[in-house]
Amino acid sequence: MELSKIHELNGTELKAEEAKVGEQLFRVRFDKGLGNVDGIRKLRELKKDIARIKTVARQRELGHAAPVAAVAPAKSRKAKKDR
């Protein structure tokens, strides 16, 4: 599910969507345990969807209305040794 669609959901729809995706995740994990490896990509996507939903719910709980833009990690600088 796209992040823009998740932002459009209200609180009850958000909880319902989280429950639905959680159920799908359970079923894919169950199938994986039975030896069906076709759903590995689906497993990853479902986990990401749950994380997105929980993030949006937490942002709303904290009062952050606008989505936080992704920030690139700072480049680490190693100290240069003088020779």
Order of alpha helices (4+ residues) and beta strands (2+ residues): alpha-alpha-alpha
